[in-house]
């Protein structure tokens, strides 16, 4: 363990030096270019390192160097996903379009995104919020946030839900998306107004490719329980998108909470009277 900490400290020091050089290179490039550069900064991934594979996604997970600029339009491709959010930037990663994101293939999305990504981008958090509001339409499908206390069967339920629709035609289940972890941490460091706007923008970006007849279930980390409920209240009270974002807690008391919540998840009705027909198996 001491050796790992030493290596990580060395990695962080090298990363700080390389990032400083990258920022200086970026400044020179901006000053030398006649036309206005885009608001999105792209990076090549030199290397990647995480001290703890179970930790949340952080901006320090990659050693990066500037690879040019672009616009929000480039990030709308399905290959780009939010990796983490700080009080200054939103970080995105690009993964192969054929990567399987279902919880049956990846219990936690953060390690998968960290390993598979081939490019990183970042965007100023305020510009990101404005761009999402201006360019990304309201969500078409439904979103369910599934959270539980430790050892309450949340992961098992999520995998069972995913197995009811292996082709992901109607039901998509993601395990611990890093965007939710980032919001759970960010809520303690920024103002209420900022967390309201970034939560709305981040979730709208994350679900932009969900179709009208689909349900996206986000299985969250245990630490996100109360934060998700709080964010859930923000979204549903405003009803900005005309779609209800449900938050289900498997820790509630009841005779059979697992089956009760499974019935709720698997019988979500849509605005056009379209219903997901799967049901919890009997017995």
TAGINOR-V802296 format. One record per residue. N is the residue number from 0. PSI is psi in degrees with one decimal (none if undefined). OMEGA is omega in whole degrees, 0 to 359 (NA if undefined). Layout:
n,psi,omega
N,PSI,OMEGA
N,PSI,OMEGA
This chain:
n,psi,omega
0,-45.0,176
1,-37.0,179
2,-40.2,178
3,-42.3,178
4,-38.4,178
5,-44.1,178
6,-39.2,180
7,-40.0,177
8,-40.4,177
9,-41.5,178
10,-45.4,181
11,-36.5,179
12,-45.7,178
13,-40.0,180
14,-42.8,180
15,-40.3,180
16,-46.6,181
17,-40.3,180
18,-36.0,176
19,-44.2,177
20,-39.5,179
21,-41.8,179
22,-39.3,177
23,-42.1,177
24,-39.9,179
25,-43.1,180
26,-44.5,179
27,-41.6,180
28,-40.6,179
29,-41.6,182
30,-30.4,184
31,-22.4,181
32,134.8,181
33,-44.8,181
34,159.6,181
35,134.0,180
36,163.8,181
37,170.8,182
38,-9.4,181
39,129.5,178
40,125.1,181
41,149.9,182
42,144.9,165
43,143.4,178
44,110.0,178
45,-48.0,175
46,175.2,180
47,147.0,182
48,133.0,175
49,130.9,181
50,-38.7,181
51,118.7,183
52,-20.3,181
53,-2.5,181
54,164.0,178
55,163.1,179
56,139.7,180
57,158.8,180
58,-20.0,182
59,-1.2,186
60,-11.9,183
61,145.2,169
62,114.7,193
63,158.8,172
64,140.8,186
65,138.1,179
66,25.3,177
67,-173.6,184
68,161.0,179
69,-164.0,183
70,171.6,179
71,-29.7,181
72,-36.2,179
73,-29.8,181
74,-9.7,181
75,-8.2,175
76,145.7,184
77,-18.0,181
78,-16.5,183
79,133.5,178
80,150.8,176
81,130.6,179
82,-47.2,177
83,167.3,181
84,131.0,174
85,-176.0,179
86,-6.0,180
87,-38.5,188
88,156.4,167
89,125.8,181
90,136.1,180
91,153.1,174
92,147.8,177
93,127.4,180
94,158.9,176
95,140.6,184
96,-20.2,181
97,10.5,179
98,132.5,180
99,119.4,184
100,-4.9,181
101,149.8,181
102,-21.5,176
103,-21.4,179
104,-24.7,180
105,105.3,180
106,-38.0,176
107,130.5,184
108,-28.4,185
109,-51.5,178
110,-35.5,180
111,-48.1,180
112,-38.1,180
113,-37.9,183
114,-39.3,190
115,-19.8,188
116,147.9,179
117,-3.0,179
118,150.3,180
119,147.2,176
120,156.0,174
121,155.3,184
122,141.1,177
123,136.0,188
124,-36.8,180
125,-39.3,177
126,-38.4,178
127,-46.5,180
128,-44.8,180
129,-41.5,181
130,-40.9,179
131,-45.1,179
132,-36.1,186
133,-27.6,191
134,-19.1,183
135,122.2,182
136,166.1,178
137,154.9,180
138,144.2,181
139,-41.2,183
140,-159.1,179
141,150.9,178
142,132.6,177
143,127.1,175
144,119.5,184
145,117.8,181
146,157.8,184
147,163.4,171
148,164.0,179
149,140.9,175
150,29.4,178
151,8.7,174
152,15.5,181
153,-45.4,180
154,-39.1,179
155,-43.9,179
156,-41.8,180
157,-42.3,179
158,-37.6,178
159,-38.4,176
160,-44.3,181
161,-35.5,182
162,-17.2,178
163,-19.1,179
164,71.5,185
165,-25.7,180
166,-5.4,179
167,40.3,177
168,-40.3,181
169,-31.3,186
170,123.4,179
171,126.8,182
172,119.4,178
173,138.3,180
174,115.1,175
175,63.6,177
176,134.9,183
177,-24.1,180
178,-34.5,179
179,-38.4,176
180,-41.4,180
181,-42.0,179
182,-36.7,180
183,-34.7,178
184,-40.0,184
185,-27.6,183
186,-21.3,181
187,-4.5,187
188,-12.1,182
189,171.0,182
190,164.2,179
191,-41.1,181
192,-40.8,180
193,-44.2,182
194,-31.8,175
195,-50.4,185
196,-40.5,182
197,-32.8,176
198,-47.8,179
199,-47.4,182
200,-42.7,183
201,-42.8,180
202,-36.2,177
203,-41.5,177
204,-41.9,185
205,-27.4,185
206,15.4,186
207,-23.2,182
208,3.6,177
209,130.7,182
210,168.6,185
211,-33.7,184
212,26.8,181
213,153.5,174
214,128.6,175
215,118.7,177
216,124.4,177
217,107.4,175
218,118.1,187
219,167.1,172
220,155.2,180
221,-37.7,183
222,-17.9,185
223,3.7,189
224,-61.0,186
225,-30.8,177
226,-41.1,180
227,-39.7,178
228,-38.9,180
229,-47.4,178
230,-37.3,178
231,-41.6,178
232,-38.6,178
233,-46.7,185
234,-45.7,186
235,-30.1,180
236,-33.3,180
237,-31.2,181
238,41.3,184
239,-37.8,186
240,-2.5,181
241,12.4,180
242,133.9,182
243,128.5,173
244,111.9,184
245,144.4,174
246,118.0,184
247,133.2,184
248,112.5,180
249,-2.5,181
250,-6.2,183
251,149.8,179
252,146.9,179
253,167.0,182
254,-35.5,180
255,71.9,185
256,-32.7,180
257,-47.7,182
258,-37.3,179
259,-47.5,182
260,-32.5,176
261,-40.0,178
262,-38.3,178
263,-47.0,182
264,-40.3,188
265,7.1,177
266,33.7,179
267,125.5,179
268,143.8,182
269,164.6,184
270,-29.2,181
271,26.6,178
272,21.4,175
273,134.4,186
274,136.7,174
275,119.2,195
276,-9.7,184
277,150.3,180
278,154.1,176
279,129.0,183
280,142.3,180
281,162.1,179
282,none,NA
